[in-house]
């Protein structure tokens, strides 16, 4: 120890709880006192730093786990999309095969969902799936074929709760609607349910009904012939999408019009 250098001390006063009248004095060098304070500060701060670092590591681990789970979910979604695309391709191929077996053109399905206007049937010819129904006598009162080019989106039902008086044919709005038989227009106007509607009285017992038209092209009292264009399809009345509602009534009673889609099915 060098001579002439005075050492500094710190005196700590310790008061016992049992004997407050007899305090104890502890004399420590300043360097030891300061070192002790630093040590105590490190002891106190270390757990805080540890906890902070720990939670940061845990947060990063959880984030990494979420990212891994999201990546896995995206891969599963991608696989589902690929499977759906493959299923759509296979379904389209199956539809093409069925249509080919039925002698129909699959391009009509594309026209329906793309909104393209289908080619109108030849004037004077009854409308079928492709506008090529058997060539009927224009004066025949027997309904035959479909009144417009389209696809059956809802069939006939006489079951309570699901009753439907005719068939709905989905098609692009503005598709020509043709009479399926000779008749006189009994009604051509606006109906609360069927919108623009046409009722043809084909003979004393048969009536055909065409509903949800965008435009009626005939008026009450007009005489029309099988295959004549009488309306343009639409979405009027109680309707959620463009379509044509078609009914056949025998002596005022609705029947399933599908049995009259083919000319050979005549009323006896």
Secondary structure, 3 states (H helix, E strand, C coil): CCCCCCCCEEEEEECCCCCCCCCEEEEEEHHHHHHHHHHHHHHHHHHHHHHHHHHHHHHHHHHHHHHHHHHHHHHHHHHHHHHHHHHHHHHHHHHHHHHHHHCCCCHHHHHHHHCCCCCCCCCCCCCCCCCCCCCCCCCCCCCCCCCCCCEEEECCECCCCCCECCEEEECCCCCEEECCCCEEEEEEEEECCCEEEEEEECCCCEEEEEEEEEEECCCCCCEECCCCEEEEEECCCCCCCCEEEEEEEECCEEECHHHHCCCCCCCC
